[in-house]
């Protein structure tokens, strides 16, 4: 029979080797995790095959470019070469808005909530103009799409220009409250809110550097990021939804201008498609298959590209799909877009 001393010795050995085993298993698991992470960083798991659920896509309807020079492009990025970006991207369905028997009534309700008269003047079968009784503001609304613009006759009443406009954060809050009161603040309108300081000069709005020089603050409301990609618009500096805010104390004279071009995105209905490489997108840009969103101070056509990235193009008019684009940013204010979906997945529409 084993003595108590022998039992104690064996017990200590069992405990000691059990501790060694536990430590070994912890170290092994930790090393395995690190090794797996390193392996995946070098050899990432390929994404699932693209779904191509929407079939051939219609080409993005960019605005027409006119009077452009002949371009010569060179790339000089911070990285020193073309970036390696995502190999596939998501395309979202955008529900089409159509006329119905209640289109005019719905537009009248929106006009009333925005502070305008409901007795609209018919400009065309889809466009109506609504006046504001207390001021010289007018609202023109497309009763089918809900797109609208607001204008104010400053020639007859320049009083809104007599005070310094509110600070950007205050102006943005006023605009959001204005839209929210009419039920016109979409949930995905949560992107950057960028301000511009403006004054009226010879009947035109011109930019100034500081709030103290300004007569108006323009508030740009951009759409939120989708899949960590920002929204870009036909004018890179201007959102599809923007408003001019004055410093007038009268609420009816605070929002004196603006445009609302918004088309909903169905976040639940999407498909994945292969994307061009940066090199393919650059070749498409050189072949004039993109859109020059801002020529900037580049009338000679000699463009040095500093940055290439992906974004979603937020269309200024009704579109069927919300699609990604390559964004090329160059010196002296140059910006261009190229459709990001691989060319073979576009139809002839």
Secondary structure, DSSP 8 states (H G I E B T S, - for coil): ---HHHHHHHHHHHHHHHHHHHHHHHHHHHHHHHHHHHHHHHS---------TT-SB---------S----EEEE--TTSS-----SEEEEEE-------TTHHHHHHHHHHHTT--S--EESSSSEEEEE-TTSSEEEEEETTT--EEEEE-TTT-GGGGSS----HHHHHHHHHHHHHHTT---TT--S-EEEEEEEEETTEEEE-SSGGG-SEEEEEE----BTTB-EE-SSTTS-SEEEEE---SSGGGTEEEEEE-----EEEEEEEEEB--HHHHHHHHHTT-SEEEE--S-TT-EEEEEEEEEEEE--SS--SEE-EEEEEEEGGG-EEEEE-B-GGGB---
